[in-house]
Amino acid sequence: MGLREQKKERTRRHIADTAWALIADHGFGRITVAEIARAAEVSEATVFNYFATKEDLFFFRLDEYGERLVRGVADRPTGEGVTAAFRRLLLSQGGLVEQLDSDDEQARDRLRTVNRVVAESLTLQGREQISLTRTAELLAAALGGETAEERLTARVVAHGLVAVQRALILQAREAVLAGDIPAGLAERLARSAVDAFALLEQGFGDYGAQISGG
């Protein structure tokens, strides 16, 4: 990536991080794009150069995380199945489980606010599903296949794996919205993930284990 591209990526991330913090602190409906632009010290036009909608700003982190998952699965070591790779990445540093295990009270407050904001907005719930579906389609494309049957299998596997991610997000949201983030929630969510992936492995088996990811 050249210097120009690096600068653009830093600006894009700065705008998105600023927007996420403002929305998490004050709510999605109470923050305007103009306020985000002022806080990020850019123009509204610059914001829209990088993000088509405020919803895109809000879900920048989920979109980016999905891309990291896909790259990680594509680069998995030879001998590791797709399900095992996705599970490893989903439970590793930077994922949902780690967020729930944070001791940072401000981060926990924002997590509560963000989940409440999404739960109260059908528009945001719809955009969240778009992000997850996009991750599944990117993963299916990365898994590939020479024939129509192989590509169908790749799509079924990809959407099944992302369905676990979707279920874990909903399970965490229900727990967070029920009150204070309970102690041990991260550990319980991790156990739920292991159980869910075990169910998938009964059907997917070691799919992709004999294909080099790198």
N, C-alpha and C positions, 0 to 999 in steps of 0.2 A: 504494500500500500504506500503510495507516494505521500509527500508532505501535505499536498492539497486535500487528498482524501482523508488523511489522518485528522486534519483540522476540521473538516466537515463532520467526521464521525464524533469528534469531541464536542462540537457544537450540538449535534443531534442528541447525544447522550445527556449533555448539560440541560438542554431544554426539557427532555423527558424526565430526568431526575427532579428538576425543579417542579414540573407539573405534578408528578406523583406525590411529592412531599406536600404541596399545597392542597391537593385533593384529599390526601389522607388526613390532613389536619383539619380541613374545613368542610369537606363534602364535595361531591362531584358537581352538584347543581349550583353551589354557591361560588364557584370559581370560574371566571371567564378566561377566554384565551388571551384577552388584553392584559389581565392581571398576571397570567403566566408569563407573557412576553416581558412585562415590566420587571418581574422578579428575576427572570433569566437575563435581563439587560439586552434584549434583542427586540426587533420589531415584530408586529403581528404577522407581517408578510413573511418574515424569516421562519416563524413557527410553522406557517402553512406550507412553506417550501419543503419542510421535512416531514410534516404530518398532515394528512388530509383532514382529519377530524380530531376533536378533543378525546373521543373514545380511543383513537389510535395512540394518543399520548398516554392515556391511562394504562393501556395494555402493552406498552413498549417492553416492559420487563418480561411479561409472559411470552410475547412473540420472540424476544431474544433468547429466552431460556429454551424455548422449543427448538430454535435453530442450533443451540449448543447440544441438545440431546441428539438431534439428527446427525450432527457432525461426529459426535462421540460414538454413536452406533456404527456409522460408516467406517470409522477408524478403529473399530474393535480388533483385538488380536485374533489371528487365525485360531480356530478351535473354540472360540467363545460364541455361543448362540446369540441370536438377536434378542431374545427375551432376557437372557442373563445380562447382556450388555445394557439394555434399557433399564432393568431393575437396578443394576449397579450405579448407573448415572443418576437415576431419579432419587436414589437414597444418599448420594454423595454430597459433598460440600456445595452450597449454593442453592439447594433445592428447598421444597416446601417444609420438609421435616426440620431442616436446620433453622428456618425462620421461626418455627414454633418453639424451638429449643433455646431461643435467644434470651439472655438475661437483661437485655437493653429495654428498659421500660418504655422509652419513646417508641422503639420499634414495635413493641407489643401493642401499644396504643394505636399506632398506625395500622397494624394488622387487623385489629378489631374494627377500626373505622372503615378500612378498605372493604372488608367482608360485609359490613353493614350496608355500605354504599352499593355494592354489587347486588346484594340480596333485595334491596329496595328498588332496583332499576331493571326492568325487562330489557331495555336497550343495552345496558352493560352486560347483562347475562347473555344476550344474543351475540355481542361482540366477543365475549369470552369464548363462546362456542366456536366462533369463526377462527379465533386464534388456535384453539386446540385442533380443529379440523385441518387447518393449514399445516400444523405440525405433523399430523397423521399423513397428509398427502405428500409432504416433503420427505417423510420417512419412507413411504411407499416408493417414491421415485428413487431414493437412494438405494433401496433394496433391489430395485430393478427386476429384470426378467426378460428372457428372450422371446417367450411365447405369451399369448394372451392368458393362458392358464397360469403361468408363472407370475405374471403381473397381477392377476386377480389374487393369487395367494399372498403376494407381497402386500397388497392393499388390505386384505383381511387381517394379516398379522399386524400391520402398522396401526390400523384403527382399533384393533383389540388392545394393543399396548397402551395407546393414548387413552383408551377408555378407562384403564386403571388409573392413569394420572387424573382424569376427569373425576372419577369416583373419590379419589383421595382429597381432591380440592373441595368437593362437596362435603365429605365427612369432616374435614377440618373446619369448614365454614359453619356447619351445624354446631360443632362443639364450641367454637369461638363465640357465636351469637347466643349461645345458651347462657353465657355469663363470662366471668373472667376466664382467661386461658388456663385450663386446669393443669396441675402438675402431672407430668408423665404423658401429656398428650402426644408429644413428638414420638415417644417410644411406642405408644399404642398405634400411632399412624404407621410407623415403620413396620410393626408386626402385621398390620392390615395389608400393607403393600406386599410383604413376603407371602402372605396367604393368597392374595389375589393373583400374584404372578405364578404361584404354584398351580393354581387352577388353570391358568393359561398354558403352562408348560405341559399339562396333561394332554392338551390338544396340539400345541405348537411343537412340542418336543425340543429337539436341538436344531430347529430350523436356522439355517445360516451359519452353523458351526463349522462347516467345511468350506466356507467361502471366506477368503481373506478380506478383512475390513480395511486394511491399509493399502 
